């Protein structure tokens, strides 16, 4: 399994952003809010507007993450493009 480079960015007053680019070129971002909510954002590389956005409760985020937990990631603060 290949490693996926995940960019990590602190969002002052909001939480944290974790973002990566898929093999198909889609940017996938997860915002973890300090309140416990999670946001999912999917956009095409270079696009101003996301294709998909979703706000998830902690329970919904856990349900989404469960089948995806076999991934190996490398956290970085560098650009992921």
VMD Tcl script that draws the C-alpha trace (Angstrom):
set ca {
  {0.00 0.00 0.00}
  {1.39 3.42 -0.92}
  {1.76 6.20 1.62}
  {-0.52 9.18 1.21}
  {0.89 12.63 1.94}
  {-1.56 14.48 4.19}
  {-1.17 18.21 4.77}
  {-2.01 19.35 8.29}
  {-2.91 22.96 9.05}
  {-4.11 24.56 12.27}
  {-7.14 26.81 11.81}
  {-7.03 29.36 14.65}
  {-10.35 29.57 16.48}
  {-11.81 26.72 14.40}
  {-9.75 23.55 14.70}
  {-7.54 21.70 12.25}
  {-7.52 20.85 8.55}
  {-6.22 17.56 7.14}
  {-6.01 17.51 3.34}
  {-4.74 15.16 0.63}
  {-4.97 14.65 -3.13}
  {-6.37 11.42 -4.55}
  {-4.81 9.53 -7.47}
  {-7.62 10.98 -9.62}
  {-6.60 14.52 -8.65}
  {-9.40 15.33 -6.21}
  {-8.50 17.32 -3.09}
  {-10.14 15.84 0.00}
  {-10.15 17.84 3.20}
  {-11.39 17.10 6.69}
  {-11.88 19.94 9.15}
  {-11.99 18.91 12.79}
  {-13.75 21.67 14.70}
  {-12.93 22.40 18.33}
  {-16.64 21.84 19.04}
  {-16.36 18.17 17.99}
  {-18.01 18.58 14.57}
  {-16.23 17.47 11.43}
  {-16.43 18.91 7.95}
  {-15.68 17.04 4.75}
  {-14.74 18.99 1.62}
  {-14.02 17.52 -1.83}
  {-12.87 19.70 -4.71}
  {-11.14 19.41 -8.03}
  {-7.52 20.55 -8.05}
  {-7.36 24.30 -8.71}
  {-11.14 24.82 -8.34}
  {-12.46 27.74 -6.30}
  {-15.62 25.97 -5.16}
  {-15.83 22.47 -3.69}
  {-17.72 19.71 -5.47}
  {-19.02 18.31 -2.16}
  {-19.22 19.60 1.40}
  {-20.70 17.84 4.40}
  {-20.90 18.60 8.11}
  {-20.63 15.45 10.21}
  {-21.30 14.75 13.87}
  {-18.67 12.76 15.76}
  {-20.81 9.64 15.37}
  {-21.20 10.14 11.60}
  {-17.48 10.84 11.21}
  {-16.66 7.61 13.07}
  {-19.07 5.69 10.81}
  {-17.34 7.14 7.73}
  {-13.85 6.46 9.09}
  {-14.49 2.86 10.11}
  {-14.13 1.29 6.64}
  {-11.22 3.61 5.79}
  {-8.91 2.91 8.72}
  {-6.47 0.67 6.86}
  {-4.70 3.73 5.37}
  {-1.09 4.67 6.16}
  {-0.61 8.44 6.19}
  {2.31 10.85 6.52}
  {1.43 14.18 8.14}
  {3.12 17.26 6.70}
  {2.67 21.02 6.63}
  {4.01 21.22 3.05}
  {1.90 21.82 -0.03}
  {0.34 18.58 -1.30}
  {-0.08 19.51 -4.96}
}
mol new
graphics top color blue
foreach p $ca { graphics top sphere $p radius 0.5 }
foreach p [lrange $ca 0 end-1] q [lrange $ca 1 end] { graphics top cylinder $p $q radius 0.2 }
display resetview
